[in-house]
Amino acid sequence: MVKQNKKIKKQNIKKKYSVLVLAVAVFLALIYLITNYSQLFGKEEAAAIVNGETISVKELDKQYNLLPQQYKPLYTKEMVLEQMISMKLLLQEAGRQAITATDSEVAELVNIIANQSSLTREEFISALGKQGFSPDYIIQYYKEQLAISKLLNKTILSKIEITGSEISGYYNLNKLEEQGYKLEDVKGQIEQILFAAKQENALAVYLSQLRSQAEIKIFIKEKEKSETTTFKSTGDEACMEDNKPLVYLFCTAKSPHCEWIRETFNLVMREYTNNNTIAAYNWELDTGDNLLTEATETFIPKYHFALFQKYNPENTVPTYIFGCKYAGVGNAYEPENNLDAEKQEFISVIDKLLS
């Protein structure tokens, strides 16, 4: 494969990358409070049913209203619901694998978190109580947090490895020597950056696998789904790189749907990148490789992955993002094995971006 106008953005080395478990906990903490509000309410109209467990419209509305005002422009109710579904799936999978946390483990975690907040255990419990969370609720919350952390460590996180060649490759690709960094001085930080990127990608793939095996009914989106086309206008401003629209395909290496469309997508994108009119990426979520370059990448830049999560909170593949103005999930013409029709749709959407 021939490289086409590849731009490697320099990334500053930071020392504030947290350990893996804390990174996962940030993701889980936001979602957990959504899912467990169900015990506070009676049966309500269902927003979604996940393997027989209901997420009510009232729960969804409650959680959305709990978002700080500055975050509401960034989250739609559909995005919040997708996060709720992800948490349900993780909790259910932990249960299926009989993964639990002991009372002593929970007590130790609560003490650690309280100490980090410069509070005693009693003060910490009291502070949460003022926000409407009972001691029993708090204990159950952390018990399930720990169970999910154990699940993720067992299934995906313990399998992530960072090689010396990946570290040196990141160092060279990002031209850190030119920025005054010595490899031995930043090796640890680079390893954490690569680990965090692989962790984020692995979690997205794992959730996608859980979803593919689950029975999920989403009622608040049924009308929208009936009107869905391959690409939908997002209403967002165009995202650009070097004054060119950014075009993405997010896939996985073993997905048959990705395999079906991969080469057609790449051929179309190369036609436009040869003319220097777009910036295109074909990211494999499970390998971190951009298939539109000759080099073998090992991680997806954080900005690119954030766009994937924004426009497809379900984390399914294939996902298309064309200039952030149009997004689509799945292949419209795969059942007909009509690659030419898929190709023409790519061209049509890109031409809209460039008009």
N, C-alpha and C positions, 0 to 999 in steps of 0.2 A: 504494500500500500504506500502511496506517495503522500507525504505531508502537504497539507494545504493551509498556508497562512496561520500556522500555529502560534499563539501568543501565550507565553507562560508568565503569569502574573507573580510578581514578587510578594512573598508573604513574610511579614515580620515575625521573628522568633519571640515568643512570649513565655514567661515562666509561670503563668497562672493556670496552665492546663491542669485540671483536677484528675484524680485517679479515676479509673474506668467505672467503678461502682458508683461514684458520685455523679458522673456524667449520666449514667443510666437513671439514677435516682431523680435527677432533675426532670427527665422525661416522664418518669412514672408518677412523680408527685403531683404534677399538673393534672394528669388524667385520673388519678385515683380518686380525688375529691369529687370528680364528676360521677364516676360509677357508683360509689357507695352512698350517694344521696338517696338511692332507691329505698333503703330501709326506713327512711324518714317519712315516706309517703305511702298512701294506699295505692290500689291499682288505678292506673290512669290510662289514657289513650297512648298506644305504643308508638314511639318514634322509630324503633327498630327492635327486632328480636334476634338474638345471637345464640344459636344452638339451644333454643327454647327459653332463654333468659331475656326478659323484657327490659328495655330502656324506654322509660315513658317520656312523653312530650313535656310533662311537668318537670322531670329531672333535667332534661335538656335546656328548657327555658331557665330553670334555676341556675344551672351552671353557667350558662351564657351571661346571665345578669351579674354573676359573681366576678366576671372578668373585670380587671381594672379598666377604667375608661380609655386609657391610652392604648390598650391592646385590642379593643373592640373593632377598630378599623382593619386590623390584621386578621381577624377571625370571623368567619361566617358561622351560623349555627350548624351548617352541614359539616364544616371542618371540626367543630367541637364534637359533633356526633361521631365522626370518624375516629377521633381520639378515644371516645368512650368505648367504641366497638373494639379498638385495639387493646384497651385495658381488659375488657371482658375476655377476649381471646387468650391473653396471657394468663389471666387468673384461672381460666378453665383448663388450659394446658398444664399449668402447675398442679392443679388438682388431679388431672388424669395421670400425671407421672408421680403422684403421691409425694410431691415436694412440699414440705412445710417448714415452719420456723418454730423453735421451742420458746417457751415463756422466758427462759433465761437469756436467749439471744435477743428477744425483743426488749427486755429490760436493759440489756447492755447498750443496745442501739439508742434507746430513749435517753439514757444517761449521757452518751456521747453527744447527741444532738443538743441536749440541754446545756452541756458544758461548753459547746461551741457558741451558744447564745449567751454565755456568762450567766446562766440561770441554774438553780437547783432543779432536780427532777420535779419537785412539788410546784415550784414557780412555773416551770414549763407547762405542766399539766394544767395549772390554773389559768395561764395565759390563753391556752387553746380552749379551755372551758368558757372563757369570756366571749369566744367567737362562736360558741354554740356546739362545741364538740365535747362529748362526755368522755370520762376516763376509759370506759369500755370501748367506745368508738375509736379512741386514739390507739389503744393497744391492738385492736383488730386491724387498724390501718397499717401499722408498722409490721404486724405479723404477715400481712399479705404482701407488703413491700419486700420484705426479706425473702418470702417464698418466690416472688418473681425474679428477684436478683439471683437466687440460687438456680432457678430455671435457665435464665439467660447465660449464667456462667457455665452451666453444664452443657447447654446445647450449642452455643455459638461463641461466647467470649473467650472461653478457655482454648479455643482452636485458632485464635488469631495470633499470627506470628509476624514479627518485623525482622527482616534480614538485613545484614550489613550492606548488601548491594542496594537495597531499597533506601536505606539512610543516605548512602553516598550519592545515589541517583537523585534524591530530593535535594541534597546539598548542591549538586552540580546544576540541576535544572533550574533552580531558583537563584543561581549565581550568588550564593551567600558569601563566597570568598571575596567577590568584588565589593560586597557590602561591609567587609572587615571582620567577618566571622571565621574563626578557625573551626574545622570539623570537630576536633576533640572537645571544643568548648560548647558546641550546640548539639552534639550527638544525642544527648538525653532528651532535649526539647523536640528534636526532629522525630525521635522515636515515639514520643507522646502524641505529636501531631498526626503521624501516620496511623498510630493505634486508634486514636479518636475517630479518624476518618473511616478506617476499616470497621470499627465498632458501629458507627452510624449506618454504614452501608449494610453490614451484616444484620442489624436489627430490622432494617427496612425489608430485606429479603426474607427474613424469618417470619415477619408479620404477614408478608405476602403469601408465604406458604401456608400459614395458619388459616388465612382467609380462603384460600383455594380449597381447603378441606372442610370448611365450616358451612353451616346453613345459616345464612344471614338474610333477613328481610328488612329492608329500609322503606318505611311507609311514607315518610315525608318527602321522598325523592321520586316516588312512583310516577307522578305526573311529568316531572322533569325528564325522567328517563324515557318516557314514551315519545318525547319530542327530540331526543338526542340525535345529533349527527356526529360524524367522526370528529370534526373540529368545531369547537364552540368559541364564540367571541368572549373574551374574558372581561372586556371593558377597561383593561389596564393599559398604562403607558408602555410603549415599546422598550424592551431591554436591549441594550446595544453593547457591542465590543468594537472599539476603534471605528465608531460611527457606522457599524454594520449590524443588522438585526441578528440576534442570537437564535439559532435553531438547534433543537435538541431531540434526540431519541434516547430514552432510558429503557434498558432491557436487562436481561440476565443471560448468561452463557448457554443455559440448558433449556430455555423456554422455546417450545416449538413455534409459538406465535412470533417470537423475535427472530428465530431462524428463518421463518418464511419471508419476512420483510426486510431483513438486515441489508442484503446486498442492493436491493432496489433503492432503499433509503440512501445508502452510501453513494450510489451512482448519481442520483439526483443532486445530492449535496455537493458532490465534486464538480458538477457542471457549474453550479453557482459560485463555489469558492474559487474555481479557476478564473472566473470573471471578477473576483474580489468584491462580490456584492453582499455576501452574508458570512457570518462566522458560525460554523456547524460543529456539533459534537455528537458522537454516538457512544454513550457511556454504558458500560456493563456494570450493573450495581454490585454483583458478587465478586468481580475481579478488580474493579476500579480502573479498567482499561478503556481508553478512547479509541474505538475501532476505526476512526478516520485519520489516525496518525500511524506512522511507521514504528514509532517507539512503543514500548509496552509500559503504560502507566500503571500505578498500583493504588491510586486513590482518586476520589472525585473532589474537586475544589468545593469548599463549603458553600459558596454562593450558588454554584450549579445545583448542588444537592438540595439546598433550601428551596429552589424553584421547583424541583421535582416534588417535594413534600407539599408545597403550596398549591400546586395545580392538580395534584393527585394524592390527597391525604390517605387514600386507600392503599397506596404504595404498590399498585399492580403494574404489570407490564404487558405490552409495550405502552409507554407514555410519550406523547409528542408535545413539545412546547415550541411554538413558532413565534419568536419575537415577543413572547409574553402577552401578545394580543390574541393569540389563538392557541387552544390546547385541546388535546384529544387523547382518548384511552382506547386501545384495541385497534384491530384492523377491520375496517368496514367491509372489505371485499375478499377477505380470506376464505369465507365459506364457499365463494364462487371460484376460488383460486385465480382471481383476476388481478395480477400484479400491475398490469398496465393501468387499470382504473385507479389503483392506489397511487401509482406514480403521478397520474394526471391530477389527483387531488393535492398531492404535495406541491406540485408546480403551481396550481391555482392559488393555494394559500400563500406561498412565497411571493407570487406576483402581487397579491393584495398588499403584502408587507412593503414591497418595494415601490408601489404606486404612489 
